[in-house]
Amino acid sequence: MALFPMFVDLKDQNCVVIGAGEVALRKIEQLVKFSPALSIIAPEIHPEIRALAKEYPMTLIDRKYELSDCEGRFLVIGALDDLSEQEKIYHTCMMSKTPVNCVDSPALCSFIFPALIVEGDLCVGINTTGKAPAVSSALRKFLTSMIPAGIHDLIDEVHAIRQSEPVGKPRQEKIIQMCTEFFDGMIPLKRG
């Protein structure tokens, strides 16, 4: 069954990634775009994660994690190869109702980390309920190439109208008309 896509504000939220290898790097590269208060905990930290820490605010903690590192977090990413450690992280987070994603272990996730398209204020998340992440990733690449030029201007124009005109049917119809005209010139994809 498909999962409900819920977009949340991560800005300044206390998030942790446990693990700091290649898989953690991919998750961190996406997370930093949303400005969380991010901590990375691992005895060895990938050099590219260290480089990201110079560009984006995050706390690098060079040590083995402890289960108490999951406490008080807005969300937890378990990016460890050890399944028994992932299980401990998952169960600890479930007891405190903390959203958790243990990478490559869908059964140990309360949320799926989607394949993301992030361009300014536009964010598209794609997932296959954890069944086929490679499909999500390939579709992300395909859809990224389909995003029309000028989408950012359209977002800004619609936002300006929403800020300056009173709520109601005339405003709604004006916005729908703008969006319809913008996308009318696009070639629709055929399904089948």
C-alpha positions as CSV (number, residue, x, y, z in Angstrom):
1,M,0.0,0.0,0.0
2,A,1.3,3.5,-0.8
3,L,2.5,5.8,2.0
4,F,1.0,9.2,2.6
5,P,3.5,11.9,1.6
6,M,3.7,14.4,4.4
7,F,6.0,17.4,4.0
8,V,7.4,18.7,7.2
9,D,9.5,21.8,8.2
10,L,12.9,20.5,9.3
11,K,14.4,24.0,9.8
12,D,16.2,24.0,13.1
13,Q,14.7,20.7,14.1
14,N,16.9,18.4,16.2
15,C,17.8,15.5,13.8
16,V,20.5,12.9,14.0
17,V,22.2,10.5,11.5
18,I,23.8,7.5,13.2
19,G,26.5,6.3,10.8
20,A,28.8,8.3,8.5
21,G,29.6,6.2,5.5
22,E,28.5,6.3,1.9
23,V,24.8,5.6,2.6
24,A,24.8,8.3,5.4
25,L,26.4,10.7,3.0
26,R,23.5,10.4,0.5
27,K,20.9,11.1,3.2
28,I,22.9,14.0,4.7
29,E,23.3,15.6,1.2
30,Q,19.5,15.7,1.1
31,L,18.8,16.7,4.7
32,V,21.1,19.8,4.7
33,K,18.9,21.4,2.0
34,F,16.2,21.7,4.7
35,S,18.4,23.4,7.4
36,P,17.9,21.0,10.4
37,A,19.9,21.2,13.6
38,L,21.8,18.1,12.4
39,S,24.1,15.8,14.3
40,I,26.2,13.0,12.7
41,I,27.5,10.3,15.1
42,A,30.0,7.7,14.0
43,P,33.5,6.5,15.1
44,E,34.7,7.2,11.5
45,I,33.3,10.0,9.4
46,H,33.4,9.9,5.6
47,P,35.7,12.7,4.2
48,E,32.8,14.1,2.0
49,I,30.6,14.4,5.1
50,R,33.5,16.4,6.7
51,A,33.5,18.6,3.6
52,L,29.8,19.1,3.8
53,A,30.2,20.2,7.5
54,K,32.3,23.1,6.3
55,E,29.5,24.2,3.9
56,Y,26.4,23.5,6.1
57,P,25.9,23.7,9.8
58,M,26.1,20.3,11.4
59,T,27.7,18.7,14.5
60,L,30.1,15.9,13.8
61,I,30.5,13.5,16.8
62,D,33.4,11.1,16.4
63,R,32.4,8.1,18.5
64,K,30.2,5.1,18.6
65,Y,26.5,6.0,19.1
66,E,24.6,5.3,22.2
67,L,20.8,4.6,22.3
68,S,20.4,7.8,24.3
69,D,21.5,9.7,21.2
70,C,18.0,9.0,19.8
71,E,16.3,10.8,22.7
72,G,14.7,14.2,22.2
73,R,15.2,14.1,18.4
74,F,12.7,15.3,15.8
75,L,13.8,12.4,13.6
76,V,16.5,9.7,13.5
77,I,18.3,8.2,10.5
78,G,20.0,4.9,11.2
79,A,22.6,4.5,8.5
80,L,24.5,1.5,9.9
81,D,25.3,-1.8,8.1
82,D,24.6,-3.8,11.3
83,L,21.0,-5.0,11.3
84,S,20.9,-5.7,15.0
85,E,22.0,-2.1,15.7
86,Q,19.3,-0.9,13.4
87,E,16.8,-2.9,15.3
88,K,17.9,-1.3,18.6
89,I,17.6,2.2,17.1
90,Y,14.2,1.4,15.6
91,H,12.7,0.0,18.9
92,T,14.2,2.9,20.9
93,C,12.6,5.4,18.6
94,M,9.3,3.6,18.5
95,M,9.0,3.7,22.3
96,S,9.3,7.5,22.2
97,K,7.3,7.8,19.0
98,T,10.3,9.4,17.2
99,P,10.2,9.1,13.4
100,V,13.0,6.8,12.4
101,N,14.4,5.5,9.1
102,C,16.9,2.7,9.2
103,V,18.5,2.8,5.7
104,D,17.8,-0.2,3.5
105,S,15.5,-1.9,6.1
106,P,11.9,-0.9,5.3
107,A,10.6,-3.0,8.2
108,L,12.6,-0.8,10.5
109,C,11.3,2.5,9.3
110,S,8.4,4.6,10.5
111,F,8.9,6.8,7.5
112,I,10.5,6.4,4.1
113,F,13.2,8.8,2.9
114,P,12.0,9.7,-0.6
115,A,14.0,10.4,-3.7
116,L,13.9,14.2,-3.8
117,I,13.8,16.9,-6.4
118,V,14.5,20.2,-4.6
119,E,14.7,23.3,-6.7
120,G,14.1,26.5,-4.7
121,D,10.6,26.3,-3.2
122,L,9.7,23.3,-5.4
123,C,10.1,20.0,-3.7
124,V,8.9,16.6,-5.1
125,G,9.2,13.4,-3.1
126,I,9.0,10.0,-4.7
127,N,8.9,6.6,-3.0
128,T,7.9,3.0,-3.7
129,T,7.1,2.2,-0.1
130,G,10.7,1.0,0.3
131,K,10.2,-1.8,-2.3
132,A,12.3,-0.4,-5.1
133,P,14.4,2.7,-4.2
134,A,16.2,2.4,-7.6
135,V,12.9,3.0,-9.3
136,S,12.3,6.1,-7.2
137,S,15.8,7.4,-8.0
138,A,15.5,6.7,-11.8
139,L,12.1,8.4,-11.8
140,R,13.6,11.4,-9.9
141,K,16.2,11.8,-12.7
142,F,13.5,11.6,-15.4
143,L,11.1,14.0,-13.7
144,T,13.9,16.5,-13.0
145,S,14.5,16.8,-16.7
146,M,10.7,17.5,-17.2
147,I,10.5,20.5,-14.9
148,P,9.6,23.4,-17.1
149,A,11.8,26.6,-17.3
150,G,10.0,29.4,-15.5
151,I,8.4,27.2,-12.8
152,H,10.1,29.4,-10.1
153,D,8.7,32.5,-11.6
154,L,5.2,30.9,-11.6
155,I,5.6,30.0,-7.9
156,D,6.7,33.6,-7.1
157,E,3.8,35.1,-9.0
158,V,1.2,32.8,-7.4
159,H,2.7,33.6,-4.0
160,A,2.5,37.3,-4.7
161,I,-1.2,37.0,-5.6
162,R,-1.9,34.9,-2.5
163,Q,-0.3,37.6,-0.3
164,S,-1.8,40.7,-1.9
165,E,-5.4,39.7,-2.9
166,P,-8.2,38.7,-0.6
167,V,-9.1,35.0,-0.1
168,G,-12.0,33.9,-2.2
169,K,-13.2,32.5,-5.5
170,P,-11.9,35.4,-7.7
171,R,-8.3,34.9,-6.4
172,Q,-8.6,31.1,-6.7
173,E,-9.9,31.3,-10.3
174,K,-7.1,33.8,-11.2
175,I,-4.4,31.4,-9.8
176,I,-5.9,28.4,-11.5
177,Q,-6.0,30.3,-14.8
178,M,-2.4,31.3,-14.5
179,C,-1.3,27.8,-13.8
180,T,-3.4,26.3,-16.6
181,E,-2.0,28.8,-19.1
182,F,1.6,28.0,-17.9
183,F,1.2,24.3,-18.4
184,D,-1.0,24.4,-21.5
185,G,2.0,24.5,-23.8
186,M,3.5,21.4,-22.2
187,I,3.4,18.0,-24.0
188,P,1.5,15.5,-21.9
189,L,3.1,12.2,-21.1
190,K,1.2,9.1,-22.4
191,R,0.5,6.4,-19.9
192,G,0.3,2.8,-20.9
